[in-house]
Amino acid sequence: MSSPSPRLVLRFCLWLLFCSLPLTYAQAAPDMDLKLAVNGDVLTCDAMLANAPEGMGRALTEGSEISVEWKVSVAIERKYWLDNTVASVLVNRHVVPDLVSRSWTLEDLTSGITRRVFTLSEAIGFLTGLNGFPVVDRSLLTSGQSYHVSVSVREWEGNSKNDLWTSWFGAKGDSADTVFHMP
């Protein structure tokens, strides 16, 4: 019995390597509307997902809990060293449906504020947007300085983000970056 030729073995190894590599593709521009403003003594952020994640409305109407985690970071971008993070804020939100009363309990886990709404659009809006959210005090920002602001959101079904599926494959999410020039 003859052994396979080295050329055939090389082809097979290259084919195996090619098939095992993850597929990469060009990522579309983020579907997030991001606006920053200085209101009084605070830098505020308005961030809204252009489209609710696929299946979010259906999951909420069928009784599944949905959680999101927003992360807003403000940093001074440096060329030859690590960026200097000025502020990093996490906002955790959770929606619990009540199928009997056709209502949804909105929980802001960061502040502890809870309220009940009776329309699905309010529940989805609560999860998919930050409106006038205070990020950092103006006194921590230098006038005339440019800052790199990044906003990311991760969404998962249920109230635990540390389940096996999410730990292996990650949560669904989106992000946006912008440069903000402090007046």
C-alpha positions as CSV (number, residue, x, y, z in Angstrom):
1,M,0.0,0.0,0.0
2,S,1.4,3.3,-1.0
3,S,1.4,6.5,1.1
4,P,-0.3,9.6,-0.2
5,S,1.9,12.0,-2.1
6,P,3.2,15.1,-0.2
7,R,1.4,17.3,-2.7
8,L,-1.9,15.7,-1.9
9,V,-1.3,16.0,1.8
10,L,-0.4,19.7,1.4
11,R,-3.5,20.3,-0.6
12,F,-5.7,18.6,2.0
13,C,-4.0,20.6,4.8
14,L,-4.5,23.9,3.0
15,W,-8.2,23.0,2.2
16,L,-8.7,22.1,5.9
17,L,-7.1,25.3,7.0
18,F,-9.2,27.4,4.6
19,C,-12.4,25.7,5.7
20,S,-11.7,26.2,9.4
21,L,-11.0,29.9,9.2
22,P,-13.8,32.1,10.4
23,L,-15.6,34.0,7.6
24,T,-14.9,37.7,7.7
25,Y,-17.0,40.3,6.0
26,A,-17.2,44.0,5.8
27,Q,-19.2,45.3,8.7
28,A,-22.0,47.8,7.9
29,A,-22.1,51.2,9.5
30,P,-23.6,51.1,12.9
31,D,-27.4,51.5,13.1
32,M,-27.2,53.8,16.0
33,D,-28.0,57.5,16.2
34,L,-25.6,59.2,18.6
35,K,-25.7,62.8,19.7
36,L,-23.7,64.5,22.5
37,A,-24.4,67.8,24.1
38,V,-23.3,69.9,27.0
39,N,-26.4,70.7,29.1
40,G,-25.5,72.9,32.0
41,D,-22.5,71.3,33.8
42,V,-22.9,67.8,32.3
43,L,-22.1,66.1,29.1
44,T,-25.2,64.2,28.0
45,C,-25.7,61.4,25.5
46,D,-28.6,60.7,23.2
47,A,-28.2,57.2,21.7
48,M,-30.9,55.3,19.8
49,L,-30.8,52.1,17.9
50,A,-32.2,52.8,14.4
51,N,-34.0,49.5,14.4
52,A,-34.9,47.3,17.4
53,P,-33.0,44.0,17.3
54,E,-34.7,41.3,15.3
55,G,-37.3,39.4,17.4
56,M,-37.3,41.8,20.4
57,G,-40.9,42.8,20.1
58,R,-42.0,39.2,19.5
59,A,-40.0,37.9,22.5
60,L,-41.6,40.6,24.8
61,T,-45.1,39.8,23.6
62,E,-44.5,36.1,24.2
63,G,-43.4,36.6,27.8
64,S,-39.6,36.5,27.5
65,E,-37.5,38.9,29.6
66,I,-35.0,41.1,27.8
67,S,-31.9,42.8,29.2
68,V,-29.6,45.3,27.7
69,E,-26.3,46.8,28.8
70,W,-25.3,50.2,27.5
71,K,-21.6,51.3,27.9
72,V,-20.6,54.9,27.3
73,S,-16.9,55.7,27.4
74,V,-15.2,59.1,27.0
75,A,-11.4,59.1,26.4
76,I,-8.6,61.4,25.3
77,E,-7.1,59.8,22.3
78,R,-3.3,59.6,22.4
79,K,-1.0,58.8,19.4
80,Y,1.9,57.1,21.1
81,W,0.4,55.8,24.3
82,L,-2.8,54.2,25.7
83,D,-5.9,56.4,25.6
84,N,-6.7,58.3,28.8
85,T,-10.2,57.2,29.9
86,V,-12.0,60.2,31.4
87,A,-15.3,58.4,32.1
88,S,-16.9,55.0,31.6
89,V,-20.6,54.5,32.5
90,L,-22.6,51.2,32.4
91,V,-26.4,51.3,32.2
92,N,-28.2,48.0,32.8
93,R,-31.9,47.8,31.8
94,H,-34.3,44.9,32.1
95,V,-37.9,44.5,30.9
96,V,-40.2,41.9,32.5
97,P,-43.5,41.2,30.6
98,D,-46.7,40.5,32.4
99,L,-48.9,38.5,30.0
100,V,-52.0,38.6,32.2
101,S,-52.2,42.4,32.4
102,R,-50.6,43.0,29.0
103,S,-48.0,45.3,30.6
104,W,-44.2,45.5,30.9
105,T,-42.2,46.3,34.0
106,L,-39.2,48.5,33.1
107,E,-36.3,48.2,35.5
108,D,-33.3,50.5,35.4
109,L,-30.9,48.3,37.3
110,T,-28.3,51.1,37.5
111,S,-30.5,53.5,39.4
112,G,-33.0,51.1,40.8
113,I,-36.0,52.9,39.3
114,T,-38.9,50.7,38.2
115,R,-42.1,51.6,36.3
116,R,-44.9,49.8,34.5
117,V,-46.0,50.6,30.9
118,F,-48.9,49.3,28.9
119,T,-47.5,49.7,25.3
120,L,-44.9,47.5,23.6
121,S,-43.4,50.5,21.9
122,E,-42.5,52.1,25.3
123,A,-40.9,48.9,26.5
124,I,-38.8,48.6,23.3
125,G,-37.9,52.4,23.4
126,F,-36.7,51.9,27.0
127,L,-34.3,49.1,25.9
128,T,-33.1,50.7,22.6
129,G,-32.4,54.2,23.7
130,L,-30.7,56.6,26.1
131,N,-32.3,60.0,26.1
132,G,-30.4,62.9,27.7
133,F,-28.3,60.5,29.8
134,P,-25.6,62.2,31.9
135,V,-22.2,60.9,31.2
136,V,-19.6,63.1,32.8
137,D,-19.4,66.3,34.7
138,R,-18.1,69.2,32.6
139,S,-15.4,70.1,35.2
140,L,-13.6,66.8,34.3
141,L,-13.3,67.9,30.6
142,T,-10.8,70.4,29.3
143,S,-12.0,73.3,27.1
144,G,-10.7,73.0,23.5
145,Q,-9.8,69.3,23.9
146,S,-11.1,66.6,21.6
147,Y,-12.5,63.4,23.1
148,H,-13.2,60.0,21.6
149,V,-16.7,58.9,22.7
150,S,-17.8,55.3,22.2
151,V,-21.2,53.9,22.9
152,S,-22.0,50.2,22.8
153,V,-25.1,48.2,23.6
154,R,-25.5,44.4,24.2
155,E,-28.8,42.6,24.3
156,W,-29.8,39.2,25.6
157,E,-32.9,37.3,26.4
158,G,-33.5,36.5,30.1
159,N,-32.0,38.2,33.1
160,S,-28.6,36.6,33.2
161,K,-25.9,37.6,30.8
162,N,-23.6,34.9,32.1
163,D,-25.3,31.9,30.6
164,L,-23.4,29.3,28.6
165,W,-24.6,30.5,25.2
166,T,-23.8,34.1,25.8
167,S,-20.4,33.3,27.2
168,W,-19.4,31.3,24.1
169,F,-21.0,33.3,21.3
170,G,-21.5,36.8,22.9
171,A,-24.6,38.9,23.2
172,K,-26.2,40.6,20.3
173,G,-25.1,44.2,20.1
174,D,-24.1,47.4,18.3
175,S,-21.7,50.2,18.8
176,A,-21.0,53.7,17.6
177,D,-17.9,56.0,17.9
178,T,-17.5,59.7,17.5
179,V,-15.2,62.5,18.3
180,F,-16.4,65.3,20.5
181,H,-14.7,68.7,20.7
182,M,-15.3,70.4,24.0
183,P,-16.2,74.1,23.5
